[in-house]
Amino acid sequence: GRVSKIGVVREAFQRHDLPAPSLSNMLKGLSDRSVAVHASLRDQHNRVVVDEYACGPDGDYHLISNSTDLFRYLHGEDVRVSFVPHLDGPFNSVRAGSNTATRTLKQSTNEVVMVAPTAFGFNPQAAQDNSFMNAEAPSSGVTETVLKEFSALYHELTEVAGVKVNLWQHSGTHDTPDACFPNNWFSTHPAGEALGGVAQPTLVFYPMKCPNRAAERRADIMGFLQTKGYSRVLDLSGAEAASPPKYFEGTGVLVNDRMNGVAYVAISERAHQDLAEKWAEEMGYK
């Protein structure tokens, strides 16, 4: 019998007088729930859309969804996408679950937390020992530019890459001008990360040097994170109150090879060696 639904793939912005590209030049199935997609399709000028048709009682197919972005469509069908520079294979190792494919999938995520820079500004506390910062407070025009860039990033993540984005905002009343960098105060780690060093899903909170950065650990966001299934919470933020205080600002100071369990840290005022060693021991890294 006929399949209940079919998707027709087409290029959204191709000139009418050019031949239609072959589907085999766009993507190739790896398994029932994963496909390889040519990396060029991530370019906004090469966007591909899907028209979806359903088989009706009369036996004919009828349009039910028009011009859904390809990556949104695949994400909605729970199909994992791997971007590749070419589609001429071989893909046998990927299909079989080779180390290369597994590492690519586990090194990244399909869900993130973002804080829109709605109150982004110069942080005088952080500027005291950050020579890269410009003391000139951003004008409303600069803020608008930053927000446009951020919204474009949000669009690319959600509509192109199919990433689930949990989006938050901040205001002047929070007094957290750097809140759009939440990776400094928390990180998340699935069970099995670091060659099994992370034994159970773990949520980590970090000690921040500047008081207005520590204030980014908002109760509402922390509460949300703790609903995401992390059975273990490693809270290092108490080191802020130590005598003398110690700081370790998350993946602002950490570079993690999540597959091989290797962490790279440059010791500084925001990355205390004691906490780096404690983190590695607690998380099963080296």
PABA-510754 format. One line per 10 residues: number of its first residue (from 0); their letters; for each residue z, x, y of C-alpha. Coordinates in Angstrom, 3 decimals. Example, Ala and Ser with C-alpha at 12.3 -4.5 7.8 and 13.67 -1.06 7.14 Angstrom:
0) AS) 7.800 12.300 -4.500  7.140 13.670 -1.060 $
//
This chain:
0) GRVSKIGVVR) 0.000 0.000 0.000  -0.086 0.884 3.656  2.625 2.871 5.360  4.769 0.804 7.710  4.312 3.063 10.747  1.926 5.779 11.881  1.954 8.101 14.885  -1.206 9.163 16.685  -0.861 12.520 18.432  -2.890 13.264 21.563 $
10) EAFQRHDLPA) -2.883 15.743 24.426  -1.660 14.056 27.591  -3.450 16.143 30.212  -6.713 17.311 28.670  -10.007 16.848 30.491  -12.082 13.996 29.120  -15.132 16.170 28.491  -13.352 18.605 26.173  -13.212 18.111 22.392  -9.956 16.740 21.040 $
20) PSLSNMLKGL) -7.838 19.546 19.567  -7.138 19.568 15.865  -3.689 18.451 14.799  -3.537 21.490 12.521  -3.660 23.669 15.648  -0.611 21.906 17.062  1.861 21.605 14.217  2.315 22.097 10.506  4.807 20.443 8.189  7.379 22.698 6.559 $
30) SDRSVAVHAS) 9.321 20.024 4.675  10.076 16.320 4.906  12.332 16.919 7.907  11.033 20.059 9.600  7.811 21.153 11.283  6.421 24.288 12.877  4.991 23.636 16.339  2.744 25.969 18.308  4.837 27.494 21.095  2.192 26.751 23.733 $
40) LRDQHNRVVV) 3.028 23.042 23.537  6.288 23.707 25.379  4.271 24.344 28.544  4.382 21.273 30.781  0.606 21.477 31.241  0.010 21.310 27.480  2.165 18.295 26.780  1.410 16.246 23.699  2.378 12.599 23.286  2.584 10.182 20.367 $
50) DEYACGPDGD) 1.340 6.602 20.219  3.176 4.749 17.463  1.670 1.872 15.504  3.354 -0.519 13.057  1.686 -2.447 10.290  1.939 -6.169 11.003  1.925 -9.200 8.669  -1.840 -9.399 9.111  -2.257 -5.938 7.617  -3.463 -4.428 10.879 $
60) YHLISNSTDL) -1.700 -1.754 12.903  -0.383 -2.721 16.335  0.792 -0.428 19.117  4.599 -0.541 19.431  5.293 2.602 21.453  3.021 4.347 23.938  2.911 8.016 24.976  6.293 9.188 23.716  6.737 12.911 24.268  6.086 14.700 20.966 $
70) FRYLHGEDVR) 9.412 16.507 20.915  11.369 13.373 21.804  9.506 11.532 19.041  10.287 14.199 16.447  13.909 14.342 17.535  14.151 10.554 17.227  12.804 10.805 13.680  15.434 13.486 12.890  12.767 16.141 12.374  13.746 19.744 13.103 $
80) VSFVPHLDGP) 11.264 21.719 15.224  10.640 25.460 14.953  8.403 27.002 17.627  5.998 29.649 16.345  3.340 31.783 18.080  0.684 30.833 15.526  0.246 28.327 12.714  -1.767 30.357 10.236  1.345 31.092 8.163  2.448 32.043 5.696 $
90) FNSVRAGSNT) 5.242 29.489 5.739  6.350 29.702 2.125  9.441 31.707 3.048  10.408 29.193 5.712  9.901 26.272 3.379  12.068 27.927 0.774  14.852 28.527 3.264  14.501 32.244 3.808  17.074 34.258 5.724  14.746 34.472 8.708 $
100) ATRTLKQSTN) 14.405 30.719 9.035  18.082 30.102 8.380  19.112 32.584 11.026  16.807 31.005 13.592  18.314 27.583 12.966  21.980 28.571 12.848  21.925 30.927 15.808  21.283 27.982 18.156  22.366 24.360 18.546  20.929 20.905 19.114 $
110) EVVMVAPTAF) 23.775 19.634 21.309  25.265 21.106 24.483  27.651 20.346 27.339  26.325 20.808 30.872  27.967 20.326 34.263  25.471 19.503 37.004  25.885 21.695 40.138  26.646 18.651 42.292  29.344 20.569 44.178  28.082 24.098 43.605 $
120) GFNPQAAQDN) 29.029 26.568 46.293  30.313 29.999 47.205  33.536 30.856 45.373  35.726 33.060 47.594  38.202 33.654 44.766  35.567 35.041 42.402  33.895 36.983 45.215  36.913 39.253 45.630  35.732 41.432 42.750  32.176 40.201 42.146 $
130) SFMNAEAPSS) 29.809 42.308 44.226  26.801 40.224 43.151  27.960 37.190 45.106  26.588 36.305 48.540  29.272 35.311 51.034  26.939 32.957 52.849  27.832 29.409 51.871  24.803 27.514 50.531  23.289 24.971 52.869  22.532 21.429 51.802 $
140) GVTETVLKEF) 18.921 22.533 51.376  19.896 25.252 48.925  22.079 22.795 47.029  19.154 20.378 46.796  16.948 23.173 45.464  19.541 24.110 42.849  19.872 20.486 41.760  16.094 20.135 41.425  15.973 23.259 39.265  18.870 21.974 37.189 $
150) SALYHELTEV) 17.301 18.554 36.702  14.097 20.249 35.546  16.126 22.233 33.004  17.836 19.036 31.877  14.421 17.417 31.391  13.101 20.346 29.369  16.135 20.350 27.104  16.250 16.612 26.504  12.581 15.630 26.568  10.848 18.768 25.298 $
160) AGVKVNLWQH) 13.345 20.530 23.053  15.080 17.345 21.867  18.538 18.698 22.642  21.417 16.254 23.064  22.951 16.993 26.486  26.427 15.747 27.329  26.156 15.782 31.116  29.115 15.972 33.495  29.435 16.296 37.258  31.947 17.767 39.684 $
170) SGTHDTPDAC) 32.822 16.959 43.266  34.459 18.664 46.210  37.800 17.169 45.239  37.778 19.197 42.024  37.612 22.436 44.062  35.613 24.066 41.268  32.485 25.545 42.889  31.481 27.388 39.694  31.913 24.406 37.354  28.263 24.550 36.298 $
180) FPNNWFSTHP) 29.200 27.549 34.101  31.460 25.840 31.523  30.584 28.428 28.875  33.205 30.662 30.498  36.165 28.438 29.622  35.268 27.067 26.181  33.106 27.762 23.144  32.442 25.933 19.887  31.914 27.310 16.409  30.822 25.506 13.231 $
190) AGEALGGVAQ) 32.325 26.223 9.846  30.481 29.035 8.102  29.627 30.941 11.281  29.975 34.732 11.198  29.133 35.047 7.485  31.920 32.589 6.703  34.458 34.181 9.043  34.849 30.847 10.808  36.418 28.838 8.009  36.566 25.486 9.802 $
200) PTLVFYPMKC) 34.961 23.931 12.898  36.689 25.622 15.832  37.004 24.894 19.540  38.169 27.800 21.717  39.659 27.621 25.228  39.699 30.787 27.338  41.935 32.222 30.092  40.202 32.455 33.467  41.051 34.930 36.196  40.501 32.703 39.243 $
210) PNRAAERRAD) 42.686 29.601 39.658  39.724 27.472 40.675  37.916 28.578 37.517  40.925 27.724 35.368  40.836 24.288 37.019  37.453 23.713 35.358  39.385 22.977 32.153  39.513 19.307 33.095  41.434 16.872 30.926  38.447 14.536 30.639 $
220) IMGFLQTKGY) 36.056 17.223 29.411  38.653 18.811 27.112  39.437 15.402 25.646  35.758 14.758 25.046  35.317 18.109 23.291  38.204 17.333 20.965  36.428 14.169 19.777  33.519 16.207 18.390  35.074 16.988 15.027  36.710 20.372 15.551 $
230) SRVLDLSGAE) 39.581 20.588 13.090  40.892 23.777 14.659  41.631 24.571 18.322  42.200 28.179 19.361  43.741 28.036 22.830  43.909 31.446 24.506  44.389 30.031 28.006  48.153 30.673 27.939  47.398 34.358 28.580  46.881 33.389 32.232 $
240) AASPPKYFEG) 50.660 33.003 32.538  51.523 36.255 30.749  53.185 39.132 32.604  50.903 40.756 33.449  48.236 38.072 33.033  45.285 38.679 30.732  41.843 37.119 30.918  38.941 36.624 28.531  36.187 34.497 30.029  34.326 33.090 27.056 $
250) TGVLVNDRMN) 30.653 33.785 26.568  30.545 35.078 30.120  31.983 38.265 28.599  31.093 37.716 24.938  27.691 38.099 23.329  27.901 36.708 19.806  25.649 37.343 16.850  26.747 34.148 15.150  24.771 34.855 11.980  26.137 38.320 11.250 $
260) GVAYVAISER) 29.596 37.906 12.759  29.264 40.650 15.364  30.611 40.204 18.905  29.777 42.460 21.866  32.215 42.716 24.781  32.307 44.912 27.891  36.001 45.417 28.712  36.768 44.465 32.310  39.247 42.531 34.440  37.769 39.373 32.928 $
270) AHQDLAEKWA) 37.713 40.688 29.354  41.044 42.167 28.261  40.873 44.364 25.190  43.922 42.773 23.576  42.335 39.338 23.801  38.978 40.647 22.600  40.655 42.008 19.492  42.685 38.836 18.988  39.555 36.689 19.340  37.665 38.801 16.777 $
280) EEMGYK) 40.545 38.637 14.321  41.056 34.886 14.724  37.334 34.121 14.476  36.461 36.475 11.622  34.124 38.602 13.737  33.838 42.360 13.932 $
//
